[in-house]
Amino acid sequence: MGPAVRRQQAAAQRLRLAQAACGVGATYIPGQATIALRRLVRVPAWLQAAILTIYGLVLIIAGLLVQPGVIAAAASADHRALAWHVYLWDPWFLLWGVLVTAALTGSRPPSAAPIARGR
């Protein structure tokens, strides 16, 4: 393995760690944090959730269309690898995006304190 490949792998690992920290960090923002800090952490996490969900859906749909031949695969394509990808690997991206979305939705701070009504 050459140095360029090692650099690419290291960059991909750093990106994965940053994504994990973004998703987890967005759910543990203290209540007294400023609105700017909340946005700084939660906006990229929502973007991550959207990208992962859409990416997973697109790859699953495309892969399911390749399996019966609706979309033609390249002549040199490994059909076993394509099936493995669509049935095992790609759903994990969809699940990851859905779980990040659920975590962000469930950890949403209350928008405002309830207003006390007079008697």
Biotite code that builds the C-alpha atoms (Angstrom):
import biotite.structure as struc

atoms = struc.array([
    struc.Atom([0.000, 0.000, 0.000], chain_id="A", res_id=1, res_name="MET", atom_name="CA", element="C"),
    struc.Atom([1.441, 3.341, -1.050], chain_id="A", res_id=2, res_name="GLY", atom_name="CA", element="C"),
    struc.Atom([1.615, 6.530, 1.016], chain_id="A", res_id=3, res_name="PRO", atom_name="CA", element="C"),
    struc.Atom([-1.186, 8.165, -0.984], chain_id="A", res_id=4, res_name="ALA", atom_name="CA", element="C"),
    struc.Atom([-3.581, 5.333, -0.123], chain_id="A", res_id=5, res_name="VAL", atom_name="CA", element="C"),
    struc.Atom([-2.598, 5.528, 3.553], chain_id="A", res_id=6, res_name="ARG", atom_name="CA", element="C"),
    struc.Atom([-3.258, 9.279, 3.574], chain_id="A", res_id=7, res_name="ARG", atom_name="CA", element="C"),
    struc.Atom([-6.681, 8.720, 2.005], chain_id="A", res_id=8, res_name="GLN", atom_name="CA", element="C"),
    struc.Atom([-7.536, 6.034, 4.551], chain_id="A", res_id=9, res_name="GLN", atom_name="CA", element="C"),
    struc.Atom([-6.419, 8.258, 7.423], chain_id="A", res_id=10, res_name="ALA", atom_name="CA", element="C"),
    struc.Atom([-8.516, 11.138, 6.075], chain_id="A", res_id=11, res_name="ALA", atom_name="CA", element="C"),
    struc.Atom([-11.549, 8.847, 5.746], chain_id="A", res_id=12, res_name="ALA", atom_name="CA", element="C"),
    struc.Atom([-11.103, 7.660, 9.338], chain_id="A", res_id=13, res_name="GLN", atom_name="CA", element="C"),
    struc.Atom([-10.905, 11.243, 10.588], chain_id="A", res_id=14, res_name="ARG", atom_name="CA", element="C"),
    struc.Atom([-14.049, 12.109, 8.651], chain_id="A", res_id=15, res_name="LEU", atom_name="CA", element="C"),
    struc.Atom([-15.921, 9.137, 10.161], chain_id="A", res_id=16, res_name="ARG", atom_name="CA", element="C"),
    struc.Atom([-14.838, 10.159, 13.659], chain_id="A", res_id=17, res_name="LEU", atom_name="CA", element="C"),
    struc.Atom([-15.954, 13.740, 13.009], chain_id="A", res_id=18, res_name="ALA", atom_name="CA", element="C"),
    struc.Atom([-19.341, 12.482, 11.784], chain_id="A", res_id=19, res_name="GLN", atom_name="CA", element="C"),
    struc.Atom([-19.784, 10.333, 14.875], chain_id="A", res_id=20, res_name="ALA", atom_name="CA", element="C"),
    struc.Atom([-18.785, 13.214, 17.154], chain_id="A", res_id=21, res_name="ALA", atom_name="CA", element="C"),
    struc.Atom([-21.152, 15.552, 15.309], chain_id="A", res_id=22, res_name="CYS", atom_name="CA", element="C"),
    struc.Atom([-24.120, 13.219, 15.695], chain_id="A", res_id=23, res_name="GLY", atom_name="CA", element="C"),
    struc.Atom([-23.445, 12.354, 19.323], chain_id="A", res_id=24, res_name="VAL", atom_name="CA", element="C"),
    struc.Atom([-22.385, 15.862, 20.306], chain_id="A", res_id=25, res_name="GLY", atom_name="CA", element="C"),
    struc.Atom([-25.579, 17.380, 18.945], chain_id="A", res_id=26, res_name="ALA", atom_name="CA", element="C"),
    struc.Atom([-27.675, 15.338, 21.377], chain_id="A", res_id=27, res_name="THR", atom_name="CA", element="C"),
    struc.Atom([-25.716, 16.337, 24.492], chain_id="A", res_id=28, res_name="TYR", atom_name="CA", element="C"),
    struc.Atom([-25.711, 20.125, 24.336], chain_id="A", res_id=29, res_name="ILE", atom_name="CA", element="C"),
    struc.Atom([-26.208, 21.572, 27.832], chain_id="A", res_id=30, res_name="PRO", atom_name="CA", element="C"),
    struc.Atom([-29.417, 23.505, 28.443], chain_id="A", res_id=31, res_name="GLY", atom_name="CA", element="C"),
    struc.Atom([-27.621, 26.793, 29.086], chain_id="A", res_id=32, res_name="GLN", atom_name="CA", element="C"),
    struc.Atom([-25.763, 26.734, 25.774], chain_id="A", res_id=33, res_name="ALA", atom_name="CA", element="C"),
    struc.Atom([-26.282, 29.702, 23.501], chain_id="A", res_id=34, res_name="THR", atom_name="CA", element="C"),
    struc.Atom([-28.439, 29.492, 20.408], chain_id="A", res_id=35, res_name="ILE", atom_name="CA", element="C"),
    struc.Atom([-25.351, 30.046, 18.242], chain_id="A", res_id=36, res_name="ALA", atom_name="CA", element="C"),
    struc.Atom([-23.591, 27.053, 19.838], chain_id="A", res_id=37, res_name="LEU", atom_name="CA", element="C"),
    struc.Atom([-26.667, 24.880, 19.387], chain_id="A", res_id=38, res_name="ARG", atom_name="CA", element="C"),
    struc.Atom([-26.857, 25.809, 15.708], chain_id="A", res_id=39, res_name="ARG", atom_name="CA", element="C"),
    struc.Atom([-23.125, 25.329, 15.242], chain_id="A", res_id=40, res_name="LEU", atom_name="CA", element="C"),
    struc.Atom([-23.468, 21.723, 16.398], chain_id="A", res_id=41, res_name="VAL", atom_name="CA", element="C"),
    struc.Atom([-26.981, 20.756, 15.339], chain_id="A", res_id=42, res_name="ARG", atom_name="CA", element="C"),
    struc.Atom([-27.042, 22.144, 11.767], chain_id="A", res_id=43, res_name="VAL", atom_name="CA", element="C"),
    struc.Atom([-24.157, 19.926, 10.590], chain_id="A", res_id=44, res_name="PRO", atom_name="CA", element="C"),
    struc.Atom([-25.755, 16.988, 12.407], chain_id="A", res_id=45, res_name="ALA", atom_name="CA", element="C"),
    struc.Atom([-29.055, 17.553, 10.543], chain_id="A", res_id=46, res_name="TRP", atom_name="CA", element="C"),
    struc.Atom([-27.087, 17.829, 7.318], chain_id="A", res_id=47, res_name="LEU", atom_name="CA", element="C"),
    struc.Atom([-25.346, 14.561, 8.152], chain_id="A", res_id=48, res_name="GLN", atom_name="CA", element="C"),
    struc.Atom([-28.689, 12.873, 8.843], chain_id="A", res_id=49, res_name="ALA", atom_name="CA", element="C"),
    struc.Atom([-30.136, 14.061, 5.541], chain_id="A", res_id=50, res_name="ALA", atom_name="CA", element="C"),
    struc.Atom([-27.088, 13.036, 3.506], chain_id="A", res_id=51, res_name="ILE", atom_name="CA", element="C"),
    struc.Atom([-26.878, 9.581, 5.076], chain_id="A", res_id=52, res_name="LEU", atom_name="CA", element="C"),
    struc.Atom([-30.588, 8.915, 4.663], chain_id="A", res_id=53, res_name="THR", atom_name="CA", element="C"),
    struc.Atom([-30.692, 10.066, 1.048], chain_id="A", res_id=54, res_name="ILE", atom_name="CA", element="C"),
    struc.Atom([-27.442, 8.251, 0.234], chain_id="A", res_id=55, res_name="TYR", atom_name="CA", element="C"),
    struc.Atom([-28.772, 5.016, 1.709], chain_id="A", res_id=56, res_name="GLY", atom_name="CA", element="C"),
    struc.Atom([-32.104, 5.321, -0.096], chain_id="A", res_id=57, res_name="LEU", atom_name="CA", element="C"),
    struc.Atom([-30.520, 6.093, -3.466], chain_id="A", res_id=58, res_name="VAL", atom_name="CA", element="C"),
    struc.Atom([-28.053, 3.213, -3.247], chain_id="A", res_id=59, res_name="LEU", atom_name="CA", element="C"),
    struc.Atom([-30.719, 0.750, -2.117], chain_id="A", res_id=60, res_name="ILE", atom_name="CA", element="C"),
    struc.Atom([-33.126, 1.768, -4.880], chain_id="A", res_id=61, res_name="ILE", atom_name="CA", element="C"),
    struc.Atom([-30.413, 1.706, -7.542], chain_id="A", res_id=62, res_name="ALA", atom_name="CA", element="C"),
    struc.Atom([-29.123, -1.641, -6.306], chain_id="A", res_id=63, res_name="GLY", atom_name="CA", element="C"),
    struc.Atom([-32.599, -3.142, -6.242], chain_id="A", res_id=64, res_name="LEU", atom_name="CA", element="C"),
    struc.Atom([-33.079, -1.991, -9.832], chain_id="A", res_id=65, res_name="LEU", atom_name="CA", element="C"),
    struc.Atom([-29.776, -3.580, -10.882], chain_id="A", res_id=66, res_name="VAL", atom_name="CA", element="C"),
    struc.Atom([-30.636, -6.964, -9.354], chain_id="A", res_id=67, res_name="GLN", atom_name="CA", element="C"),
    struc.Atom([-33.466, -7.880, -11.771], chain_id="A", res_id=68, res_name="PRO", atom_name="CA", element="C"),
    struc.Atom([-31.787, -6.112, -14.702], chain_id="A", res_id=69, res_name="GLY", atom_name="CA", element="C"),
    struc.Atom([-33.948, -2.954, -14.889], chain_id="A", res_id=70, res_name="VAL", atom_name="CA", element="C"),
    struc.Atom([-30.653, -1.039, -14.814], chain_id="A", res_id=71, res_name="ILE", atom_name="CA", element="C"),
    struc.Atom([-27.893, -2.836, -16.680], chain_id="A", res_id=72, res_name="ALA", atom_name="CA", element="C"),
    struc.Atom([-24.725, -3.549, -14.735], chain_id="A", res_id=73, res_name="ALA", atom_name="CA", element="C"),
    struc.Atom([-21.340, -3.379, -16.435], chain_id="A", res_id=74, res_name="ALA", atom_name="CA", element="C"),
    struc.Atom([-20.221, -6.595, -18.082], chain_id="A", res_id=75, res_name="ALA", atom_name="CA", element="C"),
    struc.Atom([-17.314, -6.845, -15.670], chain_id="A", res_id=76, res_name="SER", atom_name="CA", element="C"),
    struc.Atom([-19.494, -6.227, -12.579], chain_id="A", res_id=77, res_name="ALA", atom_name="CA", element="C"),
    struc.Atom([-19.317, -8.718, -9.739], chain_id="A", res_id=78, res_name="ASP", atom_name="CA", element="C"),
    struc.Atom([-22.996, -9.560, -9.211], chain_id="A", res_id=79, res_name="HIS", atom_name="CA", element="C"),
    struc.Atom([-22.359, -11.224, -5.881], chain_id="A", res_id=80, res_name="ARG", atom_name="CA", element="C"),
    struc.Atom([-20.694, -8.030, -4.608], chain_id="A", res_id=81, res_name="ALA", atom_name="CA", element="C"),
    struc.Atom([-23.556, -5.917, -5.962], chain_id="A", res_id=82, res_name="LEU", atom_name="CA", element="C"),
    struc.Atom([-26.099, -8.096, -4.163], chain_id="A", res_id=83, res_name="ALA", atom_name="CA", element="C"),
    struc.Atom([-24.055, -8.026, -0.957], chain_id="A", res_id=84, res_name="TRP", atom_name="CA", element="C"),
    struc.Atom([-23.897, -4.248, -1.182], chain_id="A", res_id=85, res_name="HIS", atom_name="CA", element="C"),
    struc.Atom([-27.620, -3.689, -1.716], chain_id="A", res_id=86, res_name="VAL", atom_name="CA", element="C"),
    struc.Atom([-28.872, -6.223, 0.822], chain_id="A", res_id=87, res_name="TYR", atom_name="CA", element="C"),
    struc.Atom([-26.292, -5.786, 3.565], chain_id="A", res_id=88, res_name="LEU", atom_name="CA", element="C"),
    struc.Atom([-24.110, -2.701, 3.293], chain_id="A", res_id=89, res_name="TRP", atom_name="CA", element="C"),
    struc.Atom([-26.374, 0.043, 1.898], chain_id="A", res_id=90, res_name="ASP", atom_name="CA", element="C"),
    struc.Atom([-29.185, -0.414, 4.461], chain_id="A", res_id=91, res_name="PRO", atom_name="CA", element="C"),
    struc.Atom([-26.689, 0.512, 7.182], chain_id="A", res_id=92, res_name="TRP", atom_name="CA", element="C"),
    struc.Atom([-26.349, 4.002, 5.705], chain_id="A", res_id=93, res_name="PHE", atom_name="CA", element="C"),
    struc.Atom([-30.120, 4.379, 5.699], chain_id="A", res_id=94, res_name="LEU", atom_name="CA", element="C"),
    struc.Atom([-30.353, 3.115, 9.285], chain_id="A", res_id=95, res_name="LEU", atom_name="CA", element="C"),
    struc.Atom([-27.532, 5.434, 10.359], chain_id="A", res_id=96, res_name="TRP", atom_name="CA", element="C"),
    struc.Atom([-29.321, 8.438, 8.866], chain_id="A", res_id=97, res_name="GLY", atom_name="CA", element="C"),
    struc.Atom([-32.655, 7.466, 10.428], chain_id="A", res_id=98, res_name="VAL", atom_name="CA", element="C"),
    struc.Atom([-31.042, 6.972, 13.853], chain_id="A", res_id=99, res_name="LEU", atom_name="CA", element="C"),
    struc.Atom([-29.261, 10.343, 13.716], chain_id="A", res_id=100, res_name="VAL", atom_name="CA", element="C"),
    struc.Atom([-32.580, 11.946, 12.720], chain_id="A", res_id=101, res_name="THR", atom_name="CA", element="C"),
    struc.Atom([-34.362, 10.231, 15.614], chain_id="A", res_id=102, res_name="ALA", atom_name="CA", element="C"),
    struc.Atom([-31.645, 11.269, 18.073], chain_id="A", res_id=103, res_name="ALA", atom_name="CA", element="C"),
    struc.Atom([-31.783, 14.883, 16.915], chain_id="A", res_id=104, res_name="LEU", atom_name="CA", element="C"),
    struc.Atom([-35.570, 14.947, 17.052], chain_id="A", res_id=105, res_name="THR", atom_name="CA", element="C"),
    struc.Atom([-35.651, 13.341, 20.491], chain_id="A", res_id=106, res_name="GLY", atom_name="CA", element="C"),
    struc.Atom([-33.013, 15.669, 21.920], chain_id="A", res_id=107, res_name="SER", atom_name="CA", element="C"),
    struc.Atom([-34.549, 18.849, 20.593], chain_id="A", res_id=108, res_name="ARG", atom_name="CA", element="C"),
    struc.Atom([-34.543, 21.512, 23.283], chain_id="A", res_id=109, res_name="PRO", atom_name="CA", element="C"),
    struc.Atom([-37.891, 22.890, 24.359], chain_id="A", res_id=110, res_name="PRO", atom_name="CA", element="C"),
    struc.Atom([-38.736, 25.835, 22.142], chain_id="A", res_id=111, res_name="SER", atom_name="CA", element="C"),
    struc.Atom([-40.033, 27.992, 24.964], chain_id="A", res_id=112, res_name="ALA", atom_name="CA", element="C"),
    struc.Atom([-41.122, 27.647, 28.536], chain_id="A", res_id=113, res_name="ALA", atom_name="CA", element="C"),
    struc.Atom([-44.886, 27.355, 28.966], chain_id="A", res_id=114, res_name="PRO", atom_name="CA", element="C"),
    struc.Atom([-46.576, 30.646, 29.784], chain_id="A", res_id=115, res_name="ILE", atom_name="CA", element="C"),
    struc.Atom([-48.295, 30.685, 33.163], chain_id="A", res_id=116, res_name="ALA", atom_name="CA", element="C"),
    struc.Atom([-51.925, 31.679, 32.842], chain_id="A", res_id=117, res_name="ARG", atom_name="CA", element="C"),
    struc.Atom([-53.660, 33.804, 35.382], chain_id="A", res_id=118, res_name="GLY", atom_name="CA", element="C"),
    struc.Atom([-56.562, 32.372, 37.373], chain_id="A", res_id=119, res_name="ARG", atom_name="CA", element="C"),
])
